[in-house]
Amino acid sequence: MDEVNLEVANQANLEFLVKEIKGHLKIVNAALISPEDFRISDYEDLLEIYQLIQKKQGRLTMMEIEGILEELGELRKAHRS
């Protein structure tokens, strides 16, 4: 697979970030979080979440997981006015 350049905010990278975040959070109902829920304007926030998860090497506390899920919920399109 080609190296992903996450410095570029595009739809493919956004989808990659969401998939990776979901995989590390081990969400029971992964369908609750979908790349379609986010906009390119959310990219920097998603990248920060991804980088945090990478830095922790996937070893997140329940509190950290809850915080990330809360942040993702706030970013979701469905909750925007």
C-alpha positions as CSV (number, residue, x, y, z in Angstrom):
1,M,0.0,0.0,0.0
2,D,1.2,3.5,-0.8
3,E,2.3,5.7,2.1
4,V,-0.5,8.0,3.2
5,N,0.3,11.7,3.4
6,L,-1.9,12.9,6.2
7,E,-0.7,16.4,5.8
8,V,-3.2,16.7,2.9
9,A,-6.8,17.2,3.9
10,N,-8.8,15.3,1.4
11,Q,-11.7,12.8,1.5
12,A,-9.6,9.7,1.1
13,N,-7.4,10.8,4.1
14,L,-10.5,11.7,6.1
15,E,-11.9,8.2,5.5
16,F,-8.5,6.7,6.5
17,L,-8.5,8.7,9.8
18,V,-12.0,7.7,10.7
19,K,-11.4,4.0,9.9
20,E,-8.2,4.0,12.0
21,I,-9.8,5.9,14.9
22,K,-12.7,3.4,14.9
23,G,-10.4,0.5,14.8
24,H,-8.4,1.6,17.8
25,L,-11.4,2.5,19.9
26,K,-12.9,-1.0,19.4
27,I,-16.4,0.4,19.2
28,V,-19.1,-2.2,19.5
29,N,-21.4,-0.6,17.0
30,A,-18.8,0.8,14.5
31,A,-21.7,1.9,12.2
32,L,-22.3,4.8,14.7
33,I,-19.2,6.5,13.3
34,S,-18.9,6.9,9.6
35,P,-16.7,9.0,7.3
36,E,-19.8,10.5,5.9
37,D,-20.5,12.1,9.3
38,F,-17.5,14.4,9.0
39,R,-16.5,17.3,6.7
40,I,-13.1,18.3,5.4
41,S,-13.3,21.2,7.8
42,D,-13.1,18.6,10.6
43,Y,-9.9,17.2,9.2
44,E,-7.5,18.9,11.6
45,D,-9.5,17.7,14.6
46,L,-9.6,14.2,13.3
47,L,-5.9,14.3,12.7
48,E,-5.2,15.4,16.2
49,I,-7.4,12.5,17.6
50,Y,-5.6,10.0,15.3
51,Q,-2.2,11.3,16.4
52,L,-3.1,11.0,20.1
53,I,-4.2,7.4,19.6
54,Q,-1.0,6.7,17.7
55,K,1.1,8.3,20.5
56,K,-0.7,6.2,23.1
57,Q,-0.1,3.1,20.8
58,G,-3.8,2.2,21.2
59,R,-3.5,1.9,25.0
60,L,-6.2,4.3,26.0
61,T,-8.0,4.6,29.3
62,M,-11.8,4.4,29.4
63,M,-11.8,8.1,30.3
64,E,-9.7,8.9,27.2
65,I,-12.0,6.7,25.0
66,E,-15.1,8.4,26.3
67,G,-13.5,11.8,25.7
68,I,-12.6,10.9,22.1
69,L,-16.1,9.6,21.5
70,E,-17.6,12.8,22.9
71,E,-15.3,14.9,20.6
72,L,-16.3,12.8,17.6
73,G,-20.0,13.2,18.5
74,E,-19.6,17.0,18.6
75,L,-17.9,16.9,15.2
76,R,-20.6,14.8,13.5
77,K,-22.7,16.5,10.9
78,A,-25.9,15.2,12.4
79,H,-25.4,17.4,15.5
80,R,-24.8,20.6,13.6
81,S,-27.4,23.3,13.2
